[in-house]
């Protein structure tokens, strides 16, 4: 278990920040170790399966329906990922029709599963049952905003794509309908909630 920092960008409002991501070696065994020598096409069945699994494993934990893959959203994500890769910059698209999660890391450093896993780890800062934008233990919703979009109760479709720039890989995922609505909860909490934070998270704060 180790602390590392990744440049991540909060969705929907386009707020960018350096946020900590803590590896949970039990749940994300490939986090920090996987490689992606060849960037997969957004329609590649293996890529689609990995992206859907990484999202839906989290949704099932909190009792919301699985997301379906949208080729249209994936094509939109691919277009924007290539813009980011060409400019080697993290920046949200100006569109506001769909939710958007972004991830950036050194080229050939991580698999799509470990990238999405980085968003999922935000759940350890999430306050189940709290309403947006007051759902983060840190006091800043952007610290959990990727995770809440992933598990947002009304979201039904996702499409993702990866593009490689000179030195970095860029993952873009688009969601429909968009999540993170003011005064709403990501999901209705159940008696059994998501896993507790690893001891290393508490110790490192």
N, C-alpha and C positions, 0 to 999 in steps of 0.2 A: 504494500500500500504506500503510495507516495504522492506528495503534493506537486502538481505542476500547473502552469498557467497557460491558457490558450486565449488567443484573441477571439472573442465571441461577440455577437451582435444581437441585441434584444429585438424581438420581432414587432411587427405592426407599426410602432411609432418611430422606428428607425434610430433608436438610441444605441450607440455603440459604447462598449466598455471592456476593460480587461477584467475578467472575472475568474476566480479560482475554480478549478474542477478537481474533485478528489476521486481517485480511482478506487473502485470497489472490486477487488480482485476476485471475489466470489461470484459476483453477478456478471462482471464484464471481463472475462478471462483474457481477452485479446487487447484490452485497453492499453495503449502505449506500446504494444508489441507487434500488432498486425502491420502488414505492408500491402501496398497496392501498386506494384510495378507498372501495370497497364491500367489506365483509367477506363472503366467500363462505360459502354453506351447506356443511356438512360432507359432504353428498352430491353437491355440484356436481362434475361430471366433470372440469372443469379443475383444481379444487382437489385432487381425489383424484389425478389424474395428476401434478401438481406435487409433492405430498407423497411419493408413491411413488417418483418419479424421484430426488428429493433423498436418499432413504434408499438406494435400490437402486444408485445410482451408486457409493456408498461400499462397499456390500456386494460388488459385483462386483470392485472393486479388490483386495479381500482374499480373494476366492474362496469366499464363503459365498452360499447361495441367496437369491434375491430374496424380499422380504416380500410377502405378499398383503394386500389391503385388507380390513378387517373393519368392516362397517357397525355391528355391535354395539359394538366398541371406540370407533368414531368417535362414536356416540351418547353413550357414557359420557364421552368427552373433551369433547364439546359441553356436557354438563350441568355438568361441573366448570369449564370455561372461563367459562361464564356466572356461576358463583359468584365466581370470581376477578375478573371484570370488574365485577360489581356492588359488590364491596368494594374494588376497586383495590389488591389485595394479592397477592403471590406466596406460595403455600402449597400443599404437597402434600395430596392427598386422603388420608383415613385408610385407604383400601382398600390391601390388600397382595397382591391376586390378580394384578395386572398391573404391568408396568414403567410408569414415567411420566416423561416429559421435559416440562419447562416452559420457556417463553420469554416475556419481557415487553419491549416497547419502546413508544416514543411512537406514538400512534395514527397510522395512515396513513404510517408511516415505512418499513416493509419488506414485501416479499412473503413468502409462505410459504416459497419456496425459499431466500431469504436468511436467514430465521429458522433453518431447519433447517441451512443452511450454516454458521451460527454454531456449532451443536453439532459439526458435522463438523470444524471447524478445530481442535478439541481433539486431533485425531489427531497433531498435531505435538508434543504432550507425552506421547503414548502410547508405552509400551515394548512392542513386539511380542514375544510369548512370555512376558511376565510374567503372574503370576497375581494375581487380585483378592484383597486391595486394594493390591497393590504394583506397579501397572502405570503409574504416573504419574512422569514425570521430575521433577515438582515435589515429590514425596513425599506428595501428597494425592490420593487416588483421585477425589474429587469434581471435580477439574480435568479429568478425561477421562471421567467417568461417563456423560455424555450420548452421547458418541461410542461408547463400548463397548456401551451398550444398543442403539444403532442397528445395530451390526454383530455383535451377539451371535450365536454360531453356532446356538444352539437356538431362537432367536426366529423365528417363522414369520409372524406377523400384526401389523399395525399399524392404528390408526385415529386420526385427528387432527381437531382443530377449532380455530377461532379465534373469540374474542368480543372486542368492543370496549367498554371502559368509558368514563368521562368523558374521560380523557386518554391511556389506554394500550390497546394491543392485547395479548391474551393467547393464546398458542398452547399447546395441550395435545396431546401424543401419548401413546397407550396401547399397550403391547406385550404380546404373549402368544406363548409363555411368557415370563415375566419373566427378565431377565438380571442380570449383576453378582453372580454367586454366588461366595462365598468359596472360594479355592483353585482356581478354574477360570480358564481363559484366554478372552478374548472370541472368539478364533479361533486356529486353528493357523497360525503364520506360515509363509509360503512363502519360496522363495529370493529372489523379487522382492517386496519389501514396499512399503508405502505411500510416497508421495513424501517427500523430505527437507524439512525446515523451510525456509521462505524465508530468505534472508540477513537480512532485516529482523527476523525473529524472534530470530535469534542476537544481532544487534546491539542489540536493545532490552532484552535480559535483563540 
